[in-house]
Amino acid sequence: MVEHGGDRNVAHLRARPYVDQDLPRVQTALTEWARDAGFCGYCHPGDLVHRIYATPLGPRPAQLWEDGNHIAGVEINARFGTVFDVFAAPALRGTDAERTMLRAARERGGTETDVFTCDTVRIMLLEELGFHDYRVWDHVTERALGDRLPNSPIPDGYSIRSPTPTDRTELAAARREVFDEQWTGPEIDGELVAVAPDGRVAAFTVIWCDGVNRVGLFEPVGTRPNYQRLGLARALMVEGLRRMSRAGMRRAIVEHDVTNSAATALYRALGFETRYETHGYRLSD
Protein backbone atom coordinates (compact mmCIF):
# COMPACT_ATOMS: atom_id res chain seq x y z
CA MET A 1 0.00 0.00 0.00
CA VAL A 2 1.33 3.47 -0.85
CA GLU A 3 2.30 5.49 2.19
CA HIS A 4 0.52 8.84 1.96
CA GLY A 5 -2.18 10.60 3.83
CA GLY A 6 -4.32 11.50 0.86
CA ASP A 7 -5.31 15.06 -0.03
CA ARG A 8 -5.78 16.19 3.57
CA ASN A 9 -5.57 19.55 5.23
CA VAL A 10 -2.00 20.84 5.61
CA ALA A 11 -2.62 21.07 9.34
CA HIS A 12 -2.10 17.29 9.53
CA LEU A 13 1.33 17.54 7.91
CA ARG A 14 4.37 17.36 10.16
CA ALA A 15 8.12 17.38 9.45
CA ARG A 16 10.79 15.84 11.61
CA PRO A 17 14.51 15.19 11.08
CA TYR A 18 15.26 12.07 9.07
CA VAL A 19 17.21 9.39 10.95
CA ASP A 20 19.06 6.39 9.53
CA GLN A 21 16.39 3.99 10.76
CA ASP A 22 13.88 5.67 8.41
CA LEU A 23 15.73 4.55 5.29
CA PRO A 24 13.94 1.23 4.52
CA ARG A 25 10.51 2.79 5.01
CA VAL A 26 11.32 5.80 2.83
CA GLN A 27 12.78 3.58 0.10
CA THR A 28 9.61 1.48 0.13
CA ALA A 29 7.47 4.60 -0.18
CA LEU A 30 9.52 5.90 -3.13
CA THR A 31 9.31 2.53 -4.85
CA GLU A 32 5.54 2.41 -4.49
CA TRP A 33 5.08 6.03 -5.56
CA ALA A 34 7.01 5.30 -8.76
CA ARG A 35 4.98 2.12 -9.29
CA ASP A 36 1.70 4.00 -9.00
CA ALA A 37 2.58 7.32 -10.64
CA GLY A 38 5.61 6.55 -12.84
CA PHE A 39 9.20 7.74 -12.45
CA CYS A 40 8.63 11.30 -13.67
CA GLY A 41 9.33 13.40 -10.59
CA TYR A 42 10.79 10.60 -8.47
CA CYS A 43 14.28 9.23 -8.02
CA HIS A 44 15.26 5.57 -7.85
CA PRO A 45 15.39 4.33 -4.23
CA GLY A 46 19.12 3.72 -4.65
CA ASP A 47 19.65 7.29 -5.77
CA LEU A 48 17.90 8.45 -2.60
CA VAL A 49 20.59 6.67 -0.57
CA HIS A 50 23.33 8.26 -2.66
CA ARG A 51 21.84 11.76 -2.31
CA ILE A 52 21.78 11.49 1.48
CA TYR A 53 24.99 9.60 2.25
CA ALA A 54 27.57 10.39 -0.48
CA THR A 55 29.19 13.19 1.48
CA PRO A 56 32.37 13.47 3.56
CA LEU A 57 30.69 15.34 6.41
CA GLY A 58 28.13 12.71 7.43
CA PRO A 59 24.59 12.35 6.10
CA ARG A 60 23.10 15.45 4.52
CA PRO A 61 20.32 17.10 6.54
CA ALA A 62 16.95 15.68 5.54
CA GLN A 63 13.38 15.91 6.75
CA LEU A 64 10.69 13.26 6.76
CA TRP A 65 7.23 14.68 6.15
CA GLU A 66 4.43 12.65 7.73
CA ASP A 67 0.64 12.71 7.87
CA GLY A 68 -0.12 10.70 10.97
CA ASN A 69 1.60 7.33 10.47
CA HIS A 70 2.00 7.79 6.72
CA ILE A 71 4.95 9.19 4.80
CA ALA A 72 3.86 12.26 2.87
CA GLY A 73 7.25 13.28 1.51
CA VAL A 74 10.99 13.44 1.98
CA GLU A 75 13.17 16.54 1.78
CA ILE A 76 16.95 16.48 1.31
CA ASN A 77 18.97 19.65 1.88
CA ALA A 78 22.46 20.99 1.19
CA ARG A 79 23.43 19.00 -1.89
CA PHE A 80 26.21 20.98 -3.60
CA GLY A 81 25.71 23.53 -0.85
CA THR A 82 22.29 24.99 -1.67
CA VAL A 83 20.54 22.33 -3.81
CA PHE A 84 17.50 20.61 -2.33
CA ASP A 85 15.22 17.69 -3.24
CA VAL A 86 11.57 17.25 -2.33
CA PHE A 87 9.69 14.06 -3.21
CA ALA A 88 5.97 14.10 -2.36
CA ALA A 89 3.41 11.28 -2.35
CA PRO A 90 1.36 11.11 -5.58
CA ALA A 91 -1.92 12.08 -3.86
CA LEU A 92 -0.29 15.28 -2.59
CA ARG A 93 1.20 16.45 -5.86
CA GLY A 94 0.04 19.95 -6.74
CA THR A 95 -1.62 20.52 -3.36
CA ASP A 96 -0.86 22.92 -0.52
CA ALA A 97 0.95 20.03 1.16
CA GLU A 98 3.55 19.94 -1.61
CA ARG A 99 3.77 23.74 -1.53
CA THR A 100 4.45 23.56 2.21
CA MET A 101 7.34 21.11 1.68
CA LEU A 102 8.89 23.29 -1.03
CA ARG A 103 8.56 26.46 1.05
CA ALA A 104 10.25 24.71 3.97
CA ALA A 105 13.16 23.60 1.78
CA ARG A 106 13.52 27.18 0.54
CA GLU A 107 13.45 28.53 4.11
CA ARG A 108 16.16 26.02 5.08
CA GLY A 109 18.49 27.66 2.59
CA GLY A 110 17.60 25.80 -0.59
CA THR A 111 18.03 28.06 -3.60
CA GLU A 112 18.31 25.44 -6.38
CA THR A 113 16.73 22.14 -7.35
CA ASP A 114 16.49 19.95 -10.43
CA VAL A 115 13.16 19.10 -12.07
CA PHE A 116 12.06 16.57 -14.68
CA THR A 117 10.85 18.49 -17.72
CA CYS A 118 7.84 16.14 -17.79
CA ASP A 119 6.92 17.19 -14.22
CA THR A 120 4.67 20.12 -15.09
CA VAL A 121 3.15 20.13 -11.60
CA ARG A 122 6.50 20.73 -9.86
CA ILE A 123 7.49 23.33 -12.44
CA MET A 124 4.26 25.24 -11.79
CA LEU A 125 4.79 25.18 -8.01
CA LEU A 126 8.42 26.26 -8.23
CA GLU A 127 7.56 29.19 -10.48
CA GLU A 128 4.86 30.22 -7.99
CA LEU A 129 7.56 30.26 -5.31
CA GLY A 130 9.94 32.44 -7.30
CA PHE A 131 12.19 29.88 -9.00
CA HIS A 132 13.16 30.00 -12.67
CA ASP A 133 14.64 27.58 -15.19
CA TYR A 134 18.32 28.40 -15.70
CA ARG A 135 19.94 25.41 -17.41
CA VAL A 136 19.61 21.85 -18.64
CA TRP A 137 20.88 19.69 -15.76
CA ASP A 138 20.91 15.91 -16.39
CA HIS A 139 19.90 13.27 -18.88
CA VAL A 140 18.28 10.19 -17.37
CA THR A 141 19.12 7.39 -19.79
CA GLU A 142 17.70 3.89 -20.01
CA ARG A 143 18.18 0.58 -21.78
CA ALA A 144 16.26 -2.70 -21.75
CA LEU A 145 17.88 -5.73 -20.19
CA GLY A 146 16.08 -8.26 -22.36
CA ASP A 147 18.37 -7.39 -25.28
CA ARG A 148 21.69 -9.09 -25.86
CA LEU A 149 24.25 -7.50 -23.57
CA PRO A 150 27.54 -6.20 -25.02
CA ASN A 151 30.94 -7.71 -24.40
CA SER A 152 33.74 -5.65 -22.91
CA PRO A 153 37.23 -7.11 -22.47
CA ILE A 154 39.51 -5.58 -19.87
CA PRO A 155 43.28 -5.08 -20.03
CA ASP A 156 45.55 -7.92 -18.94
CA GLY A 157 46.21 -7.98 -15.24
CA TYR A 158 43.02 -6.10 -14.29
CA SER A 159 40.06 -7.74 -12.60
CA ILE A 160 36.44 -6.83 -11.90
CA ARG A 161 34.80 -8.00 -8.70
CA SER A 162 32.91 -7.00 -5.62
CA PRO A 163 35.22 -5.18 -3.17
CA THR A 164 36.78 -7.04 -0.28
CA PRO A 165 37.39 -5.53 3.17
CA THR A 166 41.01 -4.86 2.17
CA ASP A 167 39.79 -2.71 -0.76
CA ARG A 168 37.92 -0.24 1.45
CA THR A 169 40.76 2.23 1.94
CA GLU A 170 41.54 2.23 -1.77
CA LEU A 171 37.86 2.58 -2.68
CA ALA A 172 37.47 5.54 -0.34
CA ALA A 173 40.52 7.18 -1.93
CA ALA A 174 39.10 6.59 -5.40
CA ARG A 175 35.78 8.19 -4.44
CA ARG A 176 37.56 11.26 -3.09
CA GLU A 177 39.80 11.52 -6.16
CA VAL A 178 36.99 11.22 -8.72
CA PHE A 179 34.00 12.87 -7.06
CA ASP A 180 35.42 14.55 -3.93
CA GLU A 181 32.96 12.54 -1.87
CA GLN A 182 33.04 9.96 0.87
CA TRP A 183 30.46 7.30 1.66
CA THR A 184 28.96 7.82 5.12
CA GLY A 185 25.96 5.50 4.90
CA PRO A 186 25.06 1.86 5.41
CA GLU A 187 26.87 -1.08 3.82
CA ILE A 188 26.34 -1.33 0.06
CA ASP A 189 25.67 -4.73 -1.51
CA GLY A 190 25.97 -3.65 -5.14
CA GLU A 191 29.49 -2.23 -5.31
CA LEU A 192 31.80 -3.28 -8.14
CA VAL A 193 35.45 -2.35 -8.56
CA ALA A 194 38.04 -2.67 -11.29
CA VAL A 195 41.36 -3.52 -9.65
CA ALA A 196 44.71 -2.74 -11.26
CA PRO A 197 47.61 -5.22 -11.31
CA ASP A 198 49.20 -3.44 -8.35
CA GLY A 199 46.02 -3.86 -6.27
CA ARG A 200 44.79 -0.27 -6.55
CA VAL A 201 41.12 0.39 -7.18
CA ALA A 202 41.14 1.92 -10.66
CA ALA A 203 37.40 2.33 -11.27
CA PHE A 204 34.17 1.71 -9.39
CA THR A 205 30.41 1.72 -9.61
CA VAL A 206 27.39 0.81 -7.53
CA ILE A 207 24.32 -0.99 -8.84
CA TRP A 208 21.00 -0.53 -7.08
CA CYS A 209 18.01 -2.80 -7.77
CA ASP A 210 14.33 -1.89 -7.39
CA GLY A 211 12.62 -5.27 -7.25
CA VAL A 212 9.09 -3.83 -7.43
CA ASN A 213 9.53 -1.82 -10.62
CA ARG A 214 12.28 -4.13 -11.95
CA VAL A 215 14.63 -1.21 -12.58
CA GLY A 216 18.36 -1.20 -11.91
CA LEU A 217 20.38 1.98 -11.39
CA PHE A 218 24.08 2.79 -11.78
CA GLU A 219 25.09 5.47 -9.26
CA PRO A 220 27.90 6.47 -9.33
CA VAL A 221 30.29 5.39 -12.10
CA GLY A 222 33.85 6.64 -11.79
CA THR A 223 37.39 6.02 -13.10
CA ARG A 224 40.51 7.49 -11.52
CA PRO A 225 42.37 9.86 -13.89
CA ASN A 226 45.47 7.65 -14.25
CA TYR A 227 43.33 4.73 -15.43
CA GLN A 228 41.03 6.40 -17.92
CA ARG A 229 40.69 5.33 -21.58
CA LEU A 230 41.32 1.67 -20.72
CA GLY A 231 37.67 0.58 -21.02
CA LEU A 232 37.32 -0.03 -17.28
CA ALA A 233 34.08 1.90 -16.76
CA ARG A 234 32.52 0.12 -19.73
CA ALA A 235 33.63 -3.29 -18.41
CA LEU A 236 32.25 -2.47 -14.95
CA MET A 237 28.89 -1.46 -16.40
CA VAL A 238 28.67 -4.57 -18.58
CA GLU A 239 29.22 -6.71 -15.50
CA GLY A 240 26.65 -4.58 -13.67
CA LEU A 241 24.11 -5.11 -16.45
CA ARG A 242 24.63 -8.86 -16.21
CA ARG A 243 24.10 -8.79 -12.45
CA MET A 244 20.96 -6.65 -12.82
CA SER A 245 19.59 -9.09 -15.38
CA ARG A 246 20.28 -12.07 -13.12
CA ALA A 247 18.50 -10.22 -10.30
CA GLY A 248 15.34 -9.96 -12.41
CA MET A 249 15.62 -6.33 -13.51
CA ARG A 250 13.97 -5.53 -16.85
CA ARG A 251 15.68 -2.22 -17.54
CA ALA A 252 18.64 -0.22 -16.34
CA ILE A 253 19.03 3.53 -15.90
CA VAL A 254 21.96 5.87 -15.43
CA GLU A 255 21.82 9.64 -15.00
CA HIS A 256 24.54 12.11 -15.94
CA ASP A 257 25.28 15.80 -16.29
CA VAL A 258 24.62 16.86 -19.87
CA THR A 259 28.00 18.64 -19.98
CA ASN A 260 29.85 15.35 -19.40
CA SER A 261 30.59 14.32 -22.99
CA ALA A 262 32.62 11.27 -21.95
CA ALA A 263 29.69 9.88 -19.96
CA THR A 264 27.33 10.62 -22.84
CA ALA A 265 29.53 8.65 -25.25
CA LEU A 266 30.00 5.73 -22.84
CA TYR A 267 26.33 5.28 -22.04
CA ARG A 268 25.26 5.67 -25.66
CA ALA A 269 27.78 3.00 -26.70
CA LEU A 270 26.22 0.64 -24.15
CA GLY A 271 22.76 1.13 -25.64
CA PHE A 272 21.37 3.70 -23.21
CA GLU A 273 18.97 6.27 -24.65
CA THR A 274 17.66 9.44 -23.02
CA ARG A 275 14.32 8.81 -21.31
CA TYR A 276 14.01 12.01 -19.27
CA GLU A 277 15.71 15.38 -19.08
CA THR A 278 16.01 17.45 -15.93
CA HIS A 279 16.46 21.20 -15.67
CA GLY A 280 17.97 23.26 -12.89
CA TYR A 281 15.62 25.75 -11.23
CA ARG A 282 17.10 28.60 -9.21
CA LEU A 283 15.54 31.12 -6.86
CA SER A 284 15.16 34.44 -8.65
CA ASP A 285 17.18 37.37 -7.30
N, C-alpha and C positions, 0 to 999 in steps of 0.2 A: 504494500500500500504506500502511496506517495505521502511523504511527510510534509504537510502544509496545513494551515489553519483555515483554508478557504478565503473568500473575499470578505473578511471580517473588519470590524472597526479597528482603526489604528491603535486605539486605546489598549487593545489586547496584545499589542506587539511589544516585546521586550528584547533588549540586547544585553549580552553579558560577554566577558572575555572568553575567547576560545581557549580550551586546554587540550593537551595531547590526547586525553581519553575520549574527546569528542570525535576524533578522526574517523573511526569506522562508521559511525552513525551519519556523519556528514557525507562521506563517500557514498554510502548507500542512498542517501537523499539525492545527490547529484546524478547518480546512475539512473534512478527512477524518474527524475525530472527529464533527463535526456530521452529515456524510453518513451515517455508520455508526450513530450512536446518537441522532440528532435534536438539536435545538437546546436542549432543556431542560438547563440546567447549563453551556452553552457560550455564549461571546459570538461575534459576527460577527468575522471576521478584521480588518475595518476598525476595529471598536471596540477591538480589542487595541492597534492602533497609537495610537488616541486616548488610551487609558488610560495608556500608557507615556510618550507624548511631548507631551501637551497640558499643559505645565507651564512656568512661567517660569524654573525653576532647573535646566534640563537634564532629561534622561530620568529618570523615577522609578526607584528601585532595583528590580531584578527578578532573579529566579533562574531558570535553566533546569535542570530536573530531567531526568536522563538515566539510562537503563539500557543500558550499553554504548554503542552508536552510535545508539540509538533515543531519541526524545524521550518522556519519561514524563509530563511536566507542565511548566507554567509558573506562576510565582508573581510577582505584582506587589505592591509594598509602598508605603506612604505616600501613598495617595490620600486627599485631604481630611485629611491628617495621620496618621491611624491606621487607615484602611480598607485591607484587603488583598483580593487576588483569588488564587484557586488554581484552575487548570483542569488536570484529570488525564485521561490517556488512558482510553477506555472500559473496557479490560480491567482497569484498576487501580481502578475505582470501587468504593468500599466495602471496600477491602483495607487492610492495614497500610501499604502504600505511600502511599495517599491520606492516611491518618492522619499519617504522617511529614511530608508536605508541609504539612498544616494546622498541626501542632505547630510546625514551623519558622517559619511565618508569624507565629504567635502569639509565639514567642520573639524574633522580630525587631521586636516592638512592635505587631503587629497586634491591635487590640481590637475591630474591627468588620468585617463583610463583608455583602454582599447575596446572597440565595439565591433561586432560582426556587422558588415554592411547589410545583411539580411534582417538584422534585428531592428526593425523600424520603431518598435515600442521603446527600446532603450534610447535610441537616437532622439526621439521626441522628448523624452523625459530629461535627457542631458541638456538639450537645447533650452528647455524651460528653465533649467537651473543655471544657465549662463555659460555652458560649455560650447565649443565650436570644433569642427573637424579641421585638423591642421596637417595631417599627412597619412599616407598609406602606411600601415604598421606591419602586419604579418600576412603571409599566405598559409592557410591550413590545407595541406595536401593529403591526398588519399589514394590508396590502391587496393584492389581486391586481392584476397589471399587464395582464391580458388584457381587463379591463373598459375601457369608454370613459373616457378621462382627462378631468378637469374643465378648463374654461378659467379663466384668471385674468388679467384686464387689469391693467396697472400704470399709475400716474399719468404724465401727460405729462412728458417731460423725463428720466424715469428709464430705465435700461437694465439688462438682465440678461445676464451673459456670464461667461466664464471670466476670472479676474484676469490682468492683464498685469504685467510686472515693475514698472511705475510704481505699481501698486496696492498693493504689498507693505507699505509703511509704513502706509498707511491701513487695510489689512486687519489688521495687527498691532494698531493702535490700537483697532479695532472689537472684536477678540477680548478685549483687556484691559478695555475698557469694559463689555462684556456679561457676560463670564464670568470676568474677572480671571485670564485664562490667556494663555499665549504658546506658539506652536508651536515645538518644539525638535527636530523629527524630520526625516525625509527629505522630498523634494519630494512634493507631493500632486497627483495628476492630476485629481481629481474636484471641485475647488473651484468654487463659483459665487458671484458677488457681484451685489448690486443696487447700482447706482451712481447717486447723486443728480445733479441738473443741475450742481451745482458741482464734481463730480468726487469727492466723498467717498463712501467705501464706507458704505452705509446699512444693509445686511443681508448675511448670508453663510450659506452652508451647505457641507457636504462630502458628496458621495455616494461610497459604497464599494461595489464590485461583487464578489460571490463567484460566479465563473463555474462552479464545480462544483455548488453547490446552487441556483444561479440566483436568489440573493437579494441585493437591494440594500439598503443601509443609509444613512439620513441621520444624520450625527453630526459636528458639532453643527448646530443651526439657531439663528441669533441675529439680532436686530434692535436697532440702537442706539436708546436711549430717545427721542431727538428725531425718529425716523422711524417710530415705532410707529403702528399703526392706519391704515396706508396700503395694506395688502394685500401688502407686499413679501415677507414670509416665505412666504405662500401662493403668490405668483407664482414664487419661487425653487423651492419644492418641486414645483410643477407642471412646471417646466422640468426639474427633477431626475428626476421620474417618466418624462418623455418620454425622457430620456437613458438611464435604466435600461432602459426597454423596448427602445430601439434596440440596447442592448448585450446583449440576450437574457435579461434578468432576467424571472422569472415572478411575483415578488412583491417588495414593498418593506416594510421595517420601520423603525420609529422608536421610541425609548425615551424616556420622560420621567418626571420626579418627579410623583407623584400629587398633590402640593400645587400644582402649576402649572396653574391652571385655564385660563389663556390657551392653553397648549400643548394641553391636553385638547380645548378647543373647536376649535382649528385643525386638529388631526389628525383629529378626528371629521368635520369638514366636508369633509375631503379623502377620506373613505371608509375611514380606518383604524379597525380594531376591535381591542380588547384580545385578545391571544393568550396572553400570560403575565403573571403578576404576580410581582414580587420583594419579599421582606421583608428588612429589616435585622436582622442578628443581632449581638449585643453580648456581650462577655465579662462574665460575672456578677461582681459585686463580692465 
